[in-house]
Amino acid sequence: MGNTSAYLILIIAVVLGTVANGFAKGAQGFTIIIPSILTAIAIVGCMFTLSLVMKTIPVGITYASFAGLCIIATTMVGIYKFNQMPNLYEIIGLGLIVAGVLMVNLLGKSGT
């Protein structure tokens, strides 16, 4: 698998991770069955896609990218679905996460 394919699969992992986070909120501590099952399915799919990415991209870079992008995507879900607006400091922190993900992927010299 090439780097382009690995990054496309990484995006799928981010989507699945974000979906899992959204359903986890609705599962209310895994007390509601349907969102709980959907959370579990999304997490398994997420971990599977991450394992595919790690065949090509180093584990640290994969997980740093996944975590950073998933945090940003989950924050956007929180804004849209749960009306959870971040304050100025949270927005600055999220901007730093984006900068970190970009630095790791565009400027890092880690071997693949």
N, C-alpha and C positions, 0 to 999 in steps of 0.2 A: 504494500500500500504506500502511495506517495504522500508527501506532506499535505498537498491540497485535499486529498481524500480524508486524511486524518483530521484536518481542521474542520471539514464539513461534518464528520462524525462527532467531533467535539461539540459543535453547535447543537447537534441532536441531543447529546448528553446534557447540555445546558438547558435545553427546552424541557427534557424529561425531569431534570432536577428541579426546575422552576415549577413544573406541573406538580411534582411530588410535594413541594413546599406549600403550594396553594391548597392542595387537597388536605395536607396535614392540618392546616388551620381549620378547615371545615370539619375535620374528623373529631375535633374537640377532645384531644387526649386519647384518640382511638376508641371513643365511646359510641361513635356513629359508624355503622358497618360499611356502607357504600363508599364514603370518602376514605375510610381506612383501607379498604381493599384497593381502591384506585391509587392511594399513596404507595402501598406496597408494590403494586405492579410497576408504577413509574420509577420507583427506586431501583428495582431489579433491572429494568430496561436501561436506566441511567448507568448503573455499575457495569452492565454488559458493554455498553458503548464506550465507556471510559477504558475498559480493558482492551478493546480493539485499538483505541487511540494510542495506548501505552506500548503497543507493538512498534510504533514508529517514532513517537515523540517521548522524550524522557519523562519518567514518572513525576518528577518535581515540577517540570514545566507544564505537563498535562494538568496536574491537580491545581497548580497556582492559577492557570488560565481558567479552568473549570470553576473554581471557587469564586474568583473575582467576577467572572461573567454571570455566574448564578446569583451572586449577591446583588448585582445591578438589576438583573431581570426580575428577581424576587421583590426588590424594592419597587420596581415599576408595577408589578402585580399588586403590591400593597397599596400603592397610590390609586390605581385604577379600581381594584375590586373591593378593597377594605377602607378606602378613604384615609389612608395613613400617610400624611404629608410629612416628609423629612424637614427638619429645621436647617438653618444655615450651616451649622457644624457638621451635621450628617451629610449634607450635600458636598461640603468640602472633602470630607472623608471618602465619600463615594468617588469623587473626582480623583483623589489620590489612588484609589483602587484601580480605576481605569488607567491612570498613568502607569501604575505598576505592571498591569497586564500587558500594556503596549510595550513597555521597556523590556520585559522578559521575552516577549515574542519577536519584537522587531530589532532589538539591540543586543540581546543575549547571544552568546557564542557557544551555547551548550551543544554538544554533539548529538545527532539523532541516530 
